[in-house]
Amino acid sequence: MKSWEVVIGLETHAQLRTRSKIFSGSSVAFGAEPNRQASAVDIALPGVLPVLNREAVLCAIKFGLAVNGNIAPRSVFARKNYFYPDLPKGYQISQFELPVVSGGGLAIRLGQGDEMREKLVHLTRAHLEEDAGKSLHEDFHGKTGIDLNRAGTPLLEIVSEPEMRSSAEAVAYAKALHALVQWIGICDGNMQEGSFRCDANVSVRPLGQKEFGTRREIKNLNSFRFMQQAIDFEVQWQINEIEEGRAIRQATVLFDPDSGETRAMRSKEDAHDYRYFPDPDLLPLEITPGWIEEVRAALPELPQAMKARFEADYGLSAYDAATLTASRGMADYFSRTVDVAGRERAKLCANWVINDVRRFMTGGTRDDVGEPVASEVRDGTPGRDAIRVSAESLARLIARITDGTISNAGAKKAFVELWTGPQLDVDEVINRLGLKQMNDGGALEKIIDEVLAANAKSVEEYRAGKEKAFNALVGQVMKASKGKANPQQVGELLKKKLGG
């Protein structure tokens, strides 16, 4: 049987975080009644002229710097001509031959734990453009309505090279890009509201063949889970078609989440079909070196740099550092926890954030392939209802473990109470739940003596070299102390009394 190689490239539309549209002063706030945020410019009344939003350009510069791309000193806006009811001008203002950003790359993380590896996905370009309106097909008695609120919304279209070889790689890339645009504050990343949408160009070719196969573009994927399902179905469909002797025709397809299948919507256009030409109403966009350096100086520390710093400064593994820098909200939370707890406790802080905080944020599950977790960044901080235990409280809880006030098991119980209950002080929760360890040497020695007297057989077995017997004795002491004895202290005292 012939082996196949999958070839995937993604085109991503990130809605830029501006207050107004890219060429008009209309609001871009989500949720307004239809056509309440469409100005004369947006609906293309005769005689109106577009004026470029400087903030949108600033966002593009930030992105170019974040991916080590080339920021063009001079780029040009073009008219992309096509006719559709929600495109009132009959063309979309976009960029074609001279985009604002070209090149660059994005590192993605694949695998887990010791099996984790990184791959660099190169970018072709990122260009500024306006969004179209929206066709509404529901509640119109068999007719279609047009809402032009989104018309003119500023977008940055980010195009990758066709370097991904599986749906898992495509999802990893989309997640990394989703995290980055939020990290640098240019997009809110809200996929449900259409702020971050991906089109996947998918083709297959015989393993070893250099020429690409015919691609089909899956449009408007606004869910990581649906992206993986759509690509997997499309790949298998294309392989089946070719093996049954049918040719793949270039097309634009949609994914139906209910059936789990893709279906052709229209034949795929090439660039010449859009009759691109420079927009005569807009001057070329010129970006000075001084502006670029000004933006560079204001950028936050980027994920790859922070990951390297966590490894170097705190001795974290590559996997732990990558997990903590998967979103800016998580990275900032970890950093604040370490600031309070102390650098010497950084590894313990990382364990708690990765294993406990993340688990509670995702409802007790790992978010390996699903939707973005509630922690994703808004304004550089964890999102709504994301982390219910402050970094300061977690740091104090960790301090109570290291100073012997509570056991690790007790800390887990306190953490659950801190997360699910009212916002209480850590020490108050420890006292209320009776989680303090027994550190009174005299009282503990008395319990140990009683356990040794009642478990003579285990004592004999330990002295005969059976290590399991020692563990059994520790368990009996912990049981007798109702879990309040310090396990480390119990072990030390037991060995002393047993002459070990």
C-alpha positions as CSV (number, residue, x, y, z in Angstrom):
1,M,0.0,0.0,0.0
2,K,1.3,3.5,-0.9
3,S,2.4,5.7,1.9
4,W,1.1,9.3,1.9
5,E,2.6,12.5,3.3
6,V,0.2,15.3,4.5
7,V,1.0,18.9,3.7
8,I,-0.7,21.7,5.7
9,G,-0.4,25.4,5.7
10,L,-2.6,27.8,7.7
11,E,-4.0,31.2,7.0
12,T,-5.1,32.9,10.2
13,H,-7.2,36.0,10.6
14,A,-6.5,37.7,13.9
15,Q,-8.8,40.6,14.7
16,L,-6.7,43.5,16.0
17,R,-7.4,45.1,19.3
18,T,-8.3,48.5,18.3
19,R,-11.3,50.6,19.4
20,S,-12.3,51.6,15.8
21,K,-12.2,50.0,12.4
22,I,-9.2,50.0,10.1
23,F,-10.4,52.7,7.7
24,S,-13.1,54.5,9.6
25,G,-14.0,55.7,13.1
26,S,-16.8,53.1,13.7
27,S,-16.7,51.0,16.8
28,V,-15.6,47.3,16.7
29,A,-17.3,46.4,20.0
30,F,-18.9,42.9,19.8
31,G,-22.6,42.3,20.2
32,A,-24.2,45.4,18.8
33,E,-27.5,45.2,16.9
34,P,-27.1,44.6,13.2
35,N,-25.9,47.6,11.2
36,R,-25.6,49.9,14.2
37,Q,-21.8,50.2,13.8
38,A,-21.5,50.7,10.0
39,S,-20.5,54.2,8.9
40,A,-20.7,55.8,5.5
41,V,-17.1,54.6,4.8
42,D,-18.0,51.0,5.9
43,I,-21.1,50.8,3.6
44,A,-19.2,52.5,0.7
45,L,-21.4,55.5,0.1
46,P,-20.2,57.5,-3.0
47,G,-17.4,60.0,-2.3
48,V,-16.1,58.6,1.0
49,L,-12.4,58.0,1.5
50,P,-10.7,55.5,3.8
51,V,-8.2,56.7,6.5
52,L,-5.8,54.2,7.9
53,N,-5.9,53.4,11.6
54,R,-2.4,53.9,13.1
55,E,-3.2,51.5,15.9
56,A,-3.7,48.7,13.5
57,V,-0.3,49.3,12.0
58,L,1.2,49.3,15.5
59,C,-0.2,45.8,16.0
60,A,1.3,44.6,12.8
61,I,4.7,45.9,13.8
62,K,4.5,44.2,17.2
63,F,3.7,40.9,15.5
64,G,6.5,41.3,13.0
65,L,9.0,41.8,15.8
66,A,7.6,38.9,17.9
67,V,8.2,36.4,15.0
68,N,11.5,37.9,13.9
69,G,9.9,38.9,10.6
70,N,10.9,41.6,8.1
71,I,8.9,44.8,8.6
72,A,8.6,46.5,5.3
73,P,9.6,50.2,5.3
74,R,7.1,50.7,2.5
75,S,4.0,48.5,2.0
76,V,1.0,49.0,-0.3
77,F,-2.8,48.4,0.1
78,A,-4.5,46.8,-2.7
79,R,-8.1,46.1,-3.8
80,K,-9.1,42.4,-3.9
81,N,-12.1,42.3,-6.2
82,Y,-14.9,39.9,-5.7
83,F,-18.7,40.2,-5.5
84,Y,-20.6,39.0,-2.4
85,P,-23.6,40.6,-0.7
86,D,-21.7,41.3,2.6
87,L,-18.9,43.2,0.7
88,P,-20.6,46.6,0.0
89,K,-17.7,48.1,-2.0
90,G,-17.4,45.1,-4.4
91,Y,-13.8,44.7,-3.3
92,Q,-11.8,44.2,0.0
93,I,-8.9,46.5,0.9
94,S,-6.0,44.2,1.6
95,Q,-2.3,43.9,0.9
96,F,-0.9,41.7,-1.9
97,E,2.6,42.2,-3.5
98,L,4.0,44.3,-0.7
99,P,2.8,43.1,2.7
100,V,3.7,44.9,6.0
101,V,5.5,41.8,7.4
102,S,7.3,39.0,5.5
103,G,9.2,36.0,6.8
104,G,9.7,35.1,10.4
105,G,8.8,31.9,12.2
106,L,7.0,30.4,15.1
107,A,8.3,27.6,17.4
108,I,5.7,25.0,18.2
109,R,5.8,22.3,20.9
110,L,5.0,18.7,20.1
111,G,4.7,15.7,22.4
112,Q,4.8,15.6,26.2
113,G,7.3,15.3,29.0
114,D,10.6,13.8,28.0
115,E,9.2,13.2,24.5
116,M,8.6,16.9,23.9
117,R,10.3,18.4,20.9
118,E,10.1,21.8,19.1
119,K,9.6,22.6,15.5
120,L,10.0,25.9,13.8
121,V,7.2,26.7,11.4
122,H,8.2,29.5,9.0
123,L,5.8,32.3,8.0
124,T,5.3,33.5,4.5
125,R,3.8,36.9,5.4
126,A,1.4,38.8,7.6
127,H,-0.7,41.6,6.0
128,L,-3.3,44.1,7.1
129,E,-6.8,44.0,5.7
130,E,-10.4,44.8,6.4
131,D,-13.0,42.2,7.3
132,A,-16.3,41.8,5.3
133,G,-19.8,42.0,6.7
134,K,-21.8,38.9,7.7
135,S,-24.7,37.2,6.0
136,L,-27.5,36.2,8.4
137,H,-29.6,33.2,7.3
138,E,-31.8,32.6,10.3
139,D,-35.1,34.2,11.3
140,F,-35.6,35.9,8.0
141,H,-38.5,33.8,6.7
142,G,-36.4,32.1,4.0
143,K,-34.5,35.3,3.1
144,T,-30.9,36.4,3.9
145,G,-30.1,39.5,5.9
146,I,-26.8,41.4,5.8
147,D,-25.1,42.8,8.9
148,L,-22.3,45.2,8.1
149,N,-21.1,45.8,11.7
150,R,-18.0,43.7,11.0
151,A,-17.3,45.4,7.6
152,G,-14.0,47.2,8.0
153,T,-12.9,45.4,11.2
154,P,-9.1,45.4,11.2
155,L,-7.5,42.0,10.6
156,L,-3.9,40.7,10.4
157,E,-3.9,37.8,8.1
158,I,-0.9,35.5,9.0
159,V,0.1,33.0,6.4
160,S,2.4,30.0,7.2
161,E,4.6,28.0,4.9
162,P,3.1,24.6,4.1
163,E,5.4,22.9,6.6
164,M,3.0,21.0,8.9
165,R,2.7,17.3,8.4
166,S,-0.3,16.3,10.6
167,S,-3.4,17.7,12.2
168,A,-1.5,17.6,15.5
169,E,1.2,19.9,14.2
170,A,-1.5,22.2,12.7
171,V,-3.3,22.4,16.1
172,A,0.0,23.0,17.9
173,Y,0.8,25.9,15.5
174,A,-2.6,27.4,15.8
175,K,-2.4,27.2,19.6
176,A,1.1,28.8,19.7
177,L,-0.1,31.6,17.4
178,H,-3.3,32.1,19.4
179,A,-1.1,32.4,22.6
180,L,1.4,34.8,20.9
181,V,-1.1,37.3,19.6
182,Q,-2.7,37.5,23.0
183,W,0.7,37.6,24.7
184,I,1.7,40.8,22.8
185,G,-1.7,42.3,23.2
186,I,-2.8,42.6,19.6
187,C,-5.8,40.2,19.6
188,D,-8.1,39.1,22.4
189,G,-8.2,35.6,20.9
190,N,-11.9,35.1,21.5
191,M,-12.6,32.3,19.0
192,Q,-16.3,32.2,19.8
193,E,-16.7,35.8,18.7
194,G,-14.7,35.4,15.6
195,S,-11.6,37.2,16.7
196,F,-9.3,34.3,15.7
197,R,-10.2,32.2,12.7
198,C,-8.1,29.8,10.7
199,D,-8.3,28.5,7.1
200,A,-6.4,25.2,6.6
201,N,-4.9,24.4,3.2
202,V,-4.6,20.6,3.0
203,S,-3.1,18.3,0.4
204,V,-1.5,14.9,0.3
205,R,1.3,13.5,-1.8
206,P,3.1,10.1,-2.1
207,L,5.8,9.9,0.5
208,G,9.1,11.0,-1.1
209,Q,7.5,13.1,-3.8
210,K,8.7,16.7,-3.9
211,E,5.8,18.3,-5.8
212,F,2.8,19.3,-3.8
213,G,-0.6,17.7,-4.4
214,T,-3.7,19.7,-5.2
215,R,-4.9,21.6,-2.1
216,R,-8.3,22.2,-0.7
217,E,-8.9,25.1,1.7
218,I,-11.0,24.4,4.8
219,K,-12.5,27.8,5.7
220,N,-13.3,29.5,9.0
221,L,-12.2,27.0,11.6
222,N,-12.8,28.7,15.0
223,S,-12.1,25.7,17.3
224,F,-8.9,23.7,17.8
225,R,-11.0,20.5,18.2
226,F,-12.9,21.2,15.0
227,M,-9.6,22.0,13.2
228,Q,-8.2,18.6,14.1
229,Q,-11.4,16.8,13.1
230,A,-11.7,18.7,9.8
231,I,-8.1,18.1,8.7
232,D,-8.2,14.4,9.7
233,F,-11.4,13.9,7.6
234,E,-10.1,15.9,4.7
235,V,-6.8,14.0,4.6
236,Q,-8.5,10.6,4.6
237,W,-11.0,11.8,2.0
238,Q,-8.3,13.0,-0.4
239,I,-6.3,9.7,0.0
240,N,-9.5,7.7,-0.7
241,E,-10.2,9.8,-3.8
242,I,-6.8,9.4,-5.2
243,E,-6.6,5.7,-4.5
244,E,-9.9,5.2,-6.3
245,G,-8.6,6.9,-9.4
246,R,-10.3,10.3,-9.0
247,A,-8.4,13.6,-9.3
248,I,-8.5,16.2,-6.5
249,R,-9.9,19.5,-7.7
250,Q,-8.8,22.7,-6.0
251,A,-11.7,23.9,-3.9
252,T,-12.9,25.8,-0.9
253,V,-14.6,23.6,1.6
254,L,-16.5,23.9,4.9
255,F,-16.4,21.6,7.9
256,D,-19.7,20.4,9.3
257,P,-19.2,19.7,13.1
258,D,-22.4,17.7,13.3
259,S,-21.4,15.2,10.6
260,G,-17.7,15.5,11.1
261,E,-17.2,15.9,7.3
262,T,-16.0,18.5,4.9
263,R,-18.0,19.5,1.9
264,A,-17.1,21.6,-1.2
265,M,-18.5,25.1,-1.2
266,R,-17.0,26.6,-4.4
267,S,-14.0,26.1,-6.7
268,K,-10.9,27.8,-5.2
269,E,-9.8,31.1,-6.8
270,D,-6.2,31.9,-7.6
271,A,-4.7,35.4,-7.0
272,H,-5.2,36.5,-10.6
273,D,-9.0,35.8,-10.3
274,Y,-9.2,38.7,-7.7
275,R,-7.6,41.2,-10.1
276,Y,-5.5,42.8,-7.4
277,F,-4.3,46.4,-8.0
278,P,-3.0,49.2,-5.7
279,D,-5.8,51.1,-4.0
280,P,-5.8,54.6,-5.4
281,D,-7.4,56.1,-2.3
282,L,-4.6,55.0,0.1
283,L,-1.0,56.2,0.1
284,P,1.7,53.6,0.6
285,L,2.3,52.7,4.2
286,E,5.7,53.9,5.4
287,I,7.2,52.6,8.7
288,T,10.4,54.3,9.9
289,P,13.2,52.5,11.7
290,G,12.6,54.8,14.7
291,W,9.0,53.7,15.0
292,I,10.1,50.0,14.9
293,E,12.6,50.5,17.6
294,E,10.1,52.4,19.8
295,V,7.7,49.4,19.5
296,R,10.5,46.9,20.1
297,A,11.4,48.7,23.4
298,A,7.8,48.5,24.6
299,L,7.3,44.7,23.8
300,P,6.9,42.4,26.8
301,E,9.4,39.5,27.2
302,L,8.4,37.0,24.6
303,P,7.6,33.3,25.3
304,Q,10.8,31.8,23.9
305,A,13.0,34.2,25.9
306,M,11.0,33.7,29.0
307,K,11.2,29.9,28.6
308,A,15.0,30.1,28.3
309,R,15.1,32.3,31.4
310,F,13.0,29.9,33.5
311,E,15.3,27.0,32.5
312,A,18.5,29.0,33.3
313,D,17.4,30.9,36.4
314,Y,15.2,28.3,38.1
315,G,16.6,25.1,36.8
316,L,13.3,24.0,35.3
317,S,13.1,21.3,32.6
318,A,12.4,22.3,29.0
319,Y,8.9,20.7,29.4
320,D,8.0,22.6,32.6
321,A,9.3,25.9,31.2
322,A,7.4,25.4,27.9
323,T,4.2,24.5,29.8
324,L,4.4,27.6,32.0
325,T,5.0,29.9,29.0
326,A,2.1,28.4,26.9
327,S,0.1,31.5,27.8
328,R,1.1,34.9,29.3
329,G,-1.5,34.6,32.0
330,M,0.1,31.3,33.3
331,A,3.6,32.7,33.0
332,D,2.8,35.8,34.9
333,Y,1.0,33.8,37.6
334,F,4.0,31.5,38.0
335,S,6.4,34.5,38.1
336,R,4.4,36.2,40.9
337,T,4.3,33.0,42.9
338,V,8.1,32.6,42.7
339,D,8.5,36.3,43.6
340,V,6.6,35.7,46.9
341,A,7.8,32.2,47.6
342,G,11.5,32.7,46.8
343,R,13.7,31.5,44.0
344,E,14.8,28.5,46.0
345,R,11.2,27.2,45.8
346,A,10.8,27.8,42.1
347,K,10.7,24.1,41.2
348,L,8.0,23.4,43.9
349,C,6.0,26.4,42.6
350,A,6.3,25.1,39.0
351,N,5.0,21.7,40.1
352,W,2.0,23.2,41.9
353,V,1.1,25.5,38.9
354,I,1.5,22.8,36.3
355,N,-0.1,19.9,38.2
356,D,-2.7,21.5,40.4
357,V,-3.6,25.0,39.2
358,R,-3.8,23.9,35.5
359,R,-5.9,20.9,36.5
360,F,-8.4,23.0,38.4
361,M,-8.6,25.6,35.6
362,T,-9.5,22.9,33.0
363,G,-12.1,21.2,35.2
364,G,-9.8,18.4,36.2
365,T,-8.6,17.6,32.7
366,R,-5.6,18.5,30.6
367,D,-6.2,20.8,27.6
368,D,-4.0,18.9,25.2
369,V,-6.3,19.1,22.1
370,G,-9.4,20.9,23.2
371,E,-10.5,24.6,23.4
372,P,-8.3,27.3,24.9
373,V,-8.6,27.1,28.7
374,A,-10.1,29.8,30.7
375,S,-6.6,31.1,31.6
376,E,-5.9,32.7,28.2
377,V,-4.7,36.2,28.4
378,R,-6.8,39.3,28.5
379,D,-4.8,42.5,29.1
380,G,-1.9,40.3,30.2
381,T,-3.7,38.7,33.1
382,P,-5.5,35.4,33.5
383,G,-9.0,35.5,32.1
384,R,-12.4,35.5,33.8
385,D,-12.9,32.9,36.5
386,A,-9.6,31.3,35.6
387,I,-7.4,31.1,38.7
388,R,-9.3,31.3,42.0
389,V,-6.2,31.1,44.2
390,S,-4.0,34.1,44.1
391,A,-0.3,33.7,43.4
392,E,0.3,35.2,46.9
393,S,-1.9,32.5,48.5
394,L,-0.3,29.7,46.6
395,A,3.2,31.0,47.7
396,R,2.1,31.0,51.3
397,L,0.7,27.5,51.0
398,I,4.0,26.3,49.6
399,A,5.9,28.1,52.4
400,R,3.7,26.1,54.9
401,I,4.8,22.9,53.3
402,T,8.5,23.7,53.4
403,D,8.5,25.0,57.0
404,G,6.7,21.7,58.1
405,T,3.5,23.3,59.2
406,I,1.5,21.0,56.9
407,S,2.2,17.9,54.9
408,N,1.9,17.8,51.1
409,A,-1.3,15.9,51.4
410,G,-2.7,18.5,53.8
411,A,-1.7,21.2,51.4
412,K,-3.7,19.5,48.7
413,K,-6.8,19.6,50.9
414,A,-6.2,23.3,51.8
415,F,-5.8,24.1,48.1
416,V,-9.2,22.6,47.2
417,E,-10.7,24.7,50.0
418,L,-9.0,27.8,48.8
419,W,-10.1,27.2,45.2
420,T,-13.7,26.3,45.9
421,G,-14.5,28.1,49.1
422,P,-14.7,31.8,50.0
423,Q,-11.5,33.8,49.7
424,L,-9.8,33.0,53.1
425,D,-6.3,33.4,54.4
426,V,-4.1,30.3,54.0
427,D,-3.4,30.0,57.7
428,E,-7.1,30.4,58.5
429,V,-7.9,27.5,56.1
430,I,-5.2,25.3,57.7
431,N,-6.5,26.0,61.2
432,R,-10.1,25.5,60.3
433,L,-9.4,22.2,58.6
434,G,-7.1,21.0,61.4
435,L,-4.3,20.4,58.9
436,K,-1.3,21.4,61.1
437,Q,1.3,18.7,61.4
438,M,2.3,17.3,64.9
439,N,5.7,18.7,65.4
440,D,5.8,18.1,69.2
441,G,8.7,15.6,69.5
442,G,7.6,14.3,72.9
443,A,4.0,13.6,71.8
444,L,5.2,12.0,68.6
445,E,7.6,9.8,70.4
446,K,4.8,8.5,72.7
447,I,2.7,7.6,69.6
448,I,5.7,5.8,68.0
449,D,6.4,3.8,71.2
450,E,2.8,2.7,71.3
451,V,2.9,1.7,67.6
452,L,6.2,-0.3,68.1
453,A,4.8,-2.1,71.1
454,A,1.6,-3.1,69.2
455,N,3.4,-4.2,66.0
456,A,6.2,-6.4,67.3
457,K,6.0,-8.6,64.1
458,S,6.7,-5.6,61.8
459,V,9.6,-4.6,64.0
460,E,11.1,-8.0,63.7
461,E,10.6,-8.1,59.9
462,Y,12.3,-4.7,59.5
463,R,15.3,-5.7,61.6
464,A,15.4,-8.8,59.4
465,G,15.9,-6.6,56.3
466,K,12.3,-6.2,55.0
467,E,12.0,-2.5,54.0
468,K,8.2,-2.9,53.5
469,A,7.8,-3.4,57.2
470,F,9.3,0.0,57.9
471,N,6.7,1.6,55.6
472,A,4.0,-0.3,57.4
473,L,5.2,1.2,60.7
474,V,5.2,4.7,59.3
475,G,1.6,4.2,58.1
476,Q,0.5,3.0,61.5
477,V,2.1,6.1,63.1
478,M,0.4,8.4,60.6
479,K,-2.9,6.6,61.3
480,A,-2.5,6.9,65.1
481,S,-1.7,10.7,64.7
482,K,-4.8,11.1,62.4
483,G,-2.5,12.2,59.6
484,K,-1.0,15.1,61.6
485,A,2.5,13.7,62.1
486,N,5.3,15.1,60.0
487,P,6.2,12.0,57.8
488,Q,9.8,13.0,57.6
489,Q,10.1,13.4,61.3
490,V,8.2,10.1,61.8
491,G,10.8,8.3,59.6
492,E,13.7,9.9,61.4
493,L,12.4,9.0,64.9
494,L,11.4,5.5,63.8
495,K,14.9,4.7,62.5
496,K,16.5,6.1,65.6
497,K,14.3,3.9,67.8
498,L,14.8,0.8,65.6
499,G,18.6,1.4,65.6
500,G,18.6,1.9,61.8
